């Protein structure tokens, strides 16, 4: 991804994300089928609690309170739905209820209360954000070994396959895919991307290399062995950031808190998850890697990797990578921490950064 223009950047930030020389917007608005619907005012009733756009922990009972705008009206009944699912019916002018919402995954949800009173029906909508009911565990790291890395590589995607690292790099005029000898850092195979494209994440699946681009809404599929381009892929996301795969779908980030599961043929969205910790959405998700069923994601411009349950978007852990880049390894072009690869056979995890001179083999350790 490209560089974010923030007024304040935490002092301990390692580096993670996109180009220092290009623009990037900050947190993006959540896209949801219901989020664009306005909260309409009714004539007889209103929702007192919960408040619109409130963060809700599904582990807690959700208290619903309805207020009357007309004291002479008697509420015959009401139906309470969240995302179309009927949760509860209310009868006999009862204006409050406790709702069990623990079955809902994190994300933006639409509550709709349909009231029946005096022969009239009204609809009271409200938007809520469900957070995770899990408190993430905190981790640090242990460096086991270091390897040489091309400090001219603006690392966007990193994967390990059959004894080699595969790397996708970014920046217009510098974007590429490459096959690299881990031990020596030597580039075994290389392919440039046209200078009109800003390369982003890569992933290997079905003997193909998939590579996306930043704002062009186009990606490329290459033969894994020859690096020859076989076809293009297209997507609707305004931006492309990171990729990995689960053996069936390709997982894609776009800088928001949403992860998209794309099919490998048409690159259309099969499903998506919204990533939340126990307080709010976790955005700026960048380079991705699946490790033993857990999704790991760099967070752009931070020194943090988040561990995500790919089935529901709940953040399981947060890894603080502060200090992994030694001061003696810094140089004028050094950029953000980014890149996670996993050697499944030997259970090795590798991380690096943009223009970093080293790749680090690490273990993640609970604090």
C-alpha positions as CSV (number, residue, x, y, z in Angstrom):
1,X,0.0,0.0,0.0
2,X,1.0,3.6,-0.2
3,X,1.9,6.1,2.4
4,X,-0.6,7.5,4.8
5,X,-0.2,11.2,5.6
6,X,-0.8,11.2,9.4
7,X,-0.1,14.3,11.5
8,X,1.0,12.1,14.4
9,X,2.9,8.8,14.1
10,X,3.7,6.8,17.3
11,X,7.4,6.9,18.1
12,X,7.7,3.2,18.5
13,X,6.2,2.4,15.2
14,X,8.4,0.0,13.2
15,X,7.3,0.2,9.6
16,X,4.4,-1.5,7.9
17,X,2.4,-0.7,4.9
18,X,2.9,1.1,1.6
19,X,4.9,3.7,-0.3
20,X,6.3,6.7,1.5
21,X,6.0,8.7,-1.8
22,X,2.3,8.4,-2.6
23,X,-1.0,9.2,-1.1
24,X,-3.2,7.0,1.1
25,X,-6.4,7.8,2.8
26,X,-7.0,6.9,6.5
27,X,-9.7,4.7,7.9
28,X,-12.3,4.0,5.3
29,X,-16.1,3.9,5.8
30,X,-17.4,0.4,6.3
31,X,-19.2,-0.9,3.3
32,X,-22.3,-2.9,4.3
33,X,-25.6,-3.6,2.6
34,X,-27.4,-1.8,5.4
35,X,-25.0,0.9,6.4
36,X,-26.2,3.4,3.7
37,X,-29.8,3.3,5.0
38,X,-30.7,6.3,7.1
39,X,-32.2,6.0,10.5
40,X,-35.7,7.3,9.9
41,X,-37.8,9.0,12.5
42,X,-41.2,7.5,13.4
43,X,-44.3,9.3,14.4
44,X,-45.3,7.3,17.5
45,X,-42.2,5.5,18.8
46,X,-38.5,5.9,19.0
47,X,-35.6,3.8,20.2
48,X,-34.0,5.1,23.4
49,X,-31.5,2.3,23.8
50,X,-29.2,1.2,22.3
51,X,-28.0,4.4,20.6
52,X,-27.3,4.5,16.9
53,X,-23.8,3.4,15.9
54,X,-23.1,2.1,19.4
55,X,-20.4,-0.6,20.0
56,X,-22.1,-3.8,21.3
57,X,-20.4,-6.7,23.1
58,X,-22.4,-9.8,22.1
59,X,-21.3,-11.5,25.4
60,X,-23.5,-9.0,27.3
61,X,-27.3,-8.9,27.2
62,X,-28.4,-6.1,24.9
63,X,-31.0,-3.9,26.6
64,X,-33.7,-2.5,24.3
65,X,-35.8,0.4,25.4
66,X,-38.6,2.0,23.3
67,X,-40.0,5.4,24.0
68,X,-43.4,6.8,23.0
69,X,-43.8,10.1,21.1
70,X,-47.5,10.0,21.6
71,X,-48.7,9.1,25.2
72,X,-52.1,8.1,24.0
73,X,-50.8,5.3,21.8
74,X,-50.9,1.7,23.1
75,X,-48.3,-0.7,21.7
76,X,-50.1,-3.9,20.7
77,X,-46.9,-5.7,19.8
78,X,-43.4,-5.3,18.2
79,X,-41.0,-7.5,16.4
80,X,-37.2,-7.1,16.9
81,X,-34.9,-8.2,14.1
82,X,-31.1,-7.9,13.6
83,X,-30.0,-8.3,10.0
84,X,-33.4,-9.8,9.2
85,X,-33.2,-12.5,12.0
86,X,-36.2,-12.4,14.3
87,X,-34.9,-12.2,17.9
88,X,-37.9,-11.5,20.0
89,X,-41.6,-10.4,19.9
90,X,-42.9,-7.9,22.4
91,X,-46.6,-7.7,23.5
92,X,-49.0,-5.7,25.6
93,X,-47.4,-2.2,25.6
94,X,-44.1,-3.5,26.9
95,X,-41.5,-1.0,25.9
96,X,-38.3,-2.8,27.0
97,X,-36.6,-6.1,26.4
98,X,-33.3,-7.9,27.1
99,X,-31.9,-9.4,23.9
100,X,-29.6,-12.4,23.6
101,X,-27.1,-11.4,20.8
102,X,-24.2,-13.8,21.5
103,X,-24.7,-15.6,18.2
104,X,-23.8,-12.6,16.1
105,X,-20.3,-12.3,14.7
106,X,-18.4,-8.9,14.8
107,X,-19.5,-6.3,12.3
108,X,-22.0,-3.6,11.4
109,X,-25.5,-4.8,12.1
110,X,-28.9,-3.4,11.4
111,X,-31.6,-3.6,14.1
112,X,-35.2,-3.2,12.8
113,X,-38.1,-2.9,15.2
114,X,-41.5,-3.2,13.7
115,X,-44.3,-1.8,15.9
116,X,-48.0,-2.5,15.7
117,X,-50.2,0.1,17.4
118,X,-53.7,1.3,16.7
119,X,-53.9,-0.5,13.4
120,X,-50.7,1.2,12.2
121,X,-47.3,-0.3,11.6
122,X,-44.0,1.6,11.9
123,X,-40.4,0.6,11.4
124,X,-37.6,1.8,13.7
125,X,-34.1,1.1,12.3
126,X,-30.8,1.5,14.0
127,X,-27.2,0.6,13.2
128,X,-24.9,-1.1,15.7
129,X,-21.3,-2.4,15.7
130,X,-20.8,-5.7,17.3
131,X,-17.3,-6.2,18.7
132,X,-15.5,-9.4,19.6
133,X,-16.4,-11.1,22.9
134,X,-12.7,-12.2,23.2
135,X,-10.0,-10.1,24.9
136,X,-6.9,-10.5,22.7
137,X,-3.8,-12.1,24.2
138,X,-0.6,-10.0,24.0
139,X,2.6,-11.4,22.4
140,X,6.1,-10.4,21.7
141,X,8.8,-12.2,19.6
142,X,12.0,-14.1,19.7
143,X,14.5,-13.9,16.8
144,X,15.9,-17.3,15.9
145,X,17.9,-16.5,12.8
146,X,18.4,-13.7,10.2
147,X,18.8,-14.0,6.5
148,X,19.9,-11.4,3.8
149,X,17.2,-9.4,2.1
150,X,17.4,-7.1,-0.9
151,X,17.2,-3.6,0.6
152,X,15.9,-2.4,-2.8
153,X,12.8,-4.5,-2.4
154,X,9.7,-2.6,-1.3
155,X,8.0,-5.7,0.2
156,X,4.3,-6.0,-0.4
157,X,3.7,-9.8,-0.3
158,X,5.8,-12.6,1.1
159,X,5.3,-16.4,0.8
160,X,7.4,-19.5,1.3
161,X,7.0,-22.5,-1.0
162,X,9.2,-25.6,-1.6
163,X,12.3,-24.1,-0.1
164,X,12.1,-20.6,-1.7
165,X,10.7,-17.3,-0.7
166,X,8.3,-15.7,-3.2
167,X,8.1,-11.9,-2.9
168,X,6.0,-9.2,-4.5
169,X,7.3,-5.7,-4.4
170,X,5.6,-2.3,-4.9
171,X,6.1,1.3,-6.0
172,X,5.5,2.5,-9.6
173,X,8.6,1.5,-11.7
174,X,9.9,-0.8,-9.0
175,X,7.1,-3.4,-8.7
176,X,7.9,-7.0,-9.4
177,X,7.5,-10.7,-8.4
178,X,10.5,-12.7,-7.5
179,X,11.7,-16.1,-6.4
180,X,14.4,-15.8,-3.8
181,X,17.0,-18.1,-2.2
182,X,16.3,-17.7,1.5
183,X,19.8,-18.5,2.7
184,X,21.7,-16.2,0.3
185,X,19.1,-13.6,-0.7
186,X,19.9,-14.3,-4.3
187,X,17.1,-13.7,-6.8
188,X,16.4,-16.9,-8.7
189,X,13.6,-15.6,-11.0
190,X,12.3,-12.1,-11.6
191,X,9.5,-10.4,-13.4
192,X,8.9,-6.7,-13.6
193,X,5.4,-5.2,-13.5
194,X,4.6,-2.4,-16.0
195,X,5.5,1.0,-14.4
196,X,1.8,2.1,-14.7
197,X,1.0,-0.4,-11.9
198,X,1.8,-0.3,-8.2
199,X,2.3,-3.9,-7.1
200,X,0.7,-5.2,-3.9
201,X,0.2,-8.5,-2.2
202,X,0.9,-12.0,-3.8
203,X,-0.2,-15.5,-3.0
204,X,0.6,-18.9,-4.5
205,X,-2.2,-21.4,-5.1
206,X,-2.8,-24.2,-7.6
207,X,0.6,-23.6,-9.1
208,X,-0.2,-20.0,-9.9
209,X,1.0,-16.7,-8.5
210,X,-1.7,-14.1,-7.9
211,X,-0.6,-10.5,-7.6
212,X,-2.9,-7.5,-7.0
213,X,-2.3,-3.8,-7.5
214,X,-2.9,-0.7,-5.4
215,X,-5.6,1.4,-7.1
216,X,-5.8,0.0,-10.6
217,X,-8.5,-2.6,-9.6
218,X,-6.6,-5.2,-11.7
219,X,-4.4,-8.1,-10.8
220,X,-2.3,-10.7,-12.6
221,X,-2.1,-14.5,-12.5
222,X,1.3,-16.0,-13.4
223,X,2.6,-19.5,-13.9
224,X,4.5,-20.3,-10.7
225,X,7.4,-22.0,-12.6
226,X,7.9,-19.7,-15.6
227,X,6.5,-16.5,-14.2
228,X,4.6,-16.0,-17.6
229,X,1.4,-14.0,-17.3
230,X,-1.6,-16.3,-17.9
231,X,-4.5,-13.8,-17.4
232,X,-5.7,-10.7,-15.6
233,X,-8.2,-10.6,-12.7
234,X,-10.4,-7.6,-11.7
235,X,-12.0,-6.5,-8.5
236,X,-14.3,-3.8,-7.1
237,X,-12.3,-2.8,-4.1
238,X,-11.0,0.8,-4.4
239,X,-7.6,-0.5,-3.2
240,X,-5.7,-3.8,-3.1
241,X,-3.3,-4.5,-0.2
242,X,-2.5,-8.0,1.0
243,X,-3.2,-11.6,-0.1
244,X,-2.9,-15.1,1.2
245,X,-5.0,-18.3,0.7
246,X,-6.6,-21.1,2.6
247,X,-6.2,-23.7,-0.2
248,X,-9.7,-22.9,-1.6
249,X,-10.2,-19.1,-1.5
250,X,-7.8,-16.2,-1.8
251,X,-8.0,-13.8,1.2
252,X,-7.6,-10.2,0.4
253,X,-7.2,-7.0,2.4
254,X,-7.8,-3.5,1.2
255,X,-6.7,-1.3,4.1
256,X,-10.0,-1.4,6.0
257,X,-11.0,-3.8,8.8
258,X,-12.6,-6.1,6.2
259,X,-11.1,-9.4,4.8
260,X,-12.6,-10.6,1.5
261,X,-12.6,-14.3,0.5
262,X,-12.2,-14.4,-3.3
263,X,-12.7,-17.3,-5.6
264,X,-9.7,-18.2,-7.7
265,X,-11.4,-18.2,-11.1
266,X,-13.4,-15.0,-11.3
267,X,-11.9,-13.3,-8.3
268,X,-15.4,-12.5,-7.1
269,X,-16.2,-12.2,-3.4
270,X,-17.5,-15.5,-1.9
271,X,-17.8,-14.0,1.6
272,X,-16.2,-11.4,3.9
273,X,-15.4,-11.0,7.6
274,X,-15.2,-7.8,9.6
275,X,-12.2,-7.7,12.0
276,X,-12.9,-6.5,15.6
277,X,-11.2,-6.7,18.9
278,X,-13.2,-6.4,22.1
279,X,-13.4,-2.6,21.7
280,X,-13.7,-1.6,18.1
281,X,-12.9,-2.5,14.4
282,X,-9.2,-3.2,13.7
283,X,-8.3,-1.5,10.4
284,X,-5.2,-0.9,8.2
285,X,-5.0,-4.6,7.7
286,X,-2.2,-5.2,5.2
287,X,0.0,-8.3,4.4
288,X,-1.6,-11.6,5.3
289,X,-0.6,-15.1,6.2
290,X,-2.5,-18.1,7.4
291,X,-0.6,-20.1,10.0
292,X,-2.1,-23.2,11.4
293,X,-5.7,-22.0,10.9
294,X,-5.1,-18.5,12.3
295,X,-4.9,-15.4,10.0
296,X,-1.9,-13.1,10.7
297,X,-2.0,-9.5,9.4
298,X,0.5,-6.7,9.4
299,X,-1.2,-3.4,10.4
300,X,0.1,-0.6,8.1
301,X,2.3,2.1,9.7
302,X,2.4,0.1,13.0
303,X,4.8,-2.4,14.6
304,X,1.8,-4.7,15.2
305,X,0.7,-8.1,13.8
306,X,-2.8,-9.1,14.7
307,X,-4.0,-12.7,15.0
308,X,-7.5,-13.2,13.6
309,X,-10.0,-16.1,13.6
310,X,-10.8,-16.3,9.9
311,X,-14.2,-17.8,10.5
312,X,-15.6,-14.8,12.3
313,X,-13.1,-11.9,12.3
314,X,-12.4,-11.9,16.1
315,X,-8.9,-10.8,17.1
316,X,-7.3,-13.5,19.1
317,X,-4.0,-11.9,19.8
318,X,-1.7,-8.9,19.1
319,X,2.0,-9.2,18.5
320,X,4.3,-6.3,19.4
321,X,7.3,-6.3,17.0
322,X,8.9,-3.2,18.4
323,X,12.7,-3.2,18.1
324,X,13.2,-6.0,15.6
325,X,14.9,-3.7,13.2
326,X,18.3,-2.8,14.7
327,X,19.5,0.8,14.4
328,X,22.6,-0.3,12.6
329,X,20.4,-1.8,9.8
330,X,18.6,1.4,9.0
331,X,19.4,3.4,5.9
332,X,17.8,6.4,4.1
333,X,15.2,4.4,2.3
334,X,14.1,2.2,5.2
335,X,10.3,1.9,5.3
336,X,7.5,0.2,7.2
337,X,7.5,-3.3,8.7
338,X,5.6,-5.6,6.3
339,X,5.8,-9.2,5.2
340,X,4.9,-12.5,6.8
341,X,5.7,-15.9,5.4
342,X,5.3,-19.4,6.8
343,X,7.2,-22.6,6.1
344,X,4.5,-25.2,6.8
345,X,6.8,-28.2,6.7
346,X,9.4,-26.9,9.1
347,X,7.1,-24.7,11.1
348,X,9.2,-21.5,10.5
349,X,7.8,-18.0,10.5
350,X,9.6,-15.2,8.6
351,X,9.0,-11.5,8.7
352,X,10.7,-8.4,7.1
353,X,10.0,-4.9,6.0
354,X,10.1,-2.6,3.1
355,X,13.6,-1.9,1.9
356,X,14.9,-3.9,5.0
357,X,18.3,-5.6,4.6
358,X,17.2,-8.6,6.6
359,X,14.6,-11.3,6.9
360,X,14.0,-12.6,10.4
361,X,13.0,-16.1,11.4
362,X,10.9,-15.6,14.6
363,X,8.8,-17.3,17.2
364,X,5.9,-15.5,18.7
365,X,5.9,-15.6,22.6
366,X,3.1,-14.7,25.0
367,X,3.9,-11.8,27.3
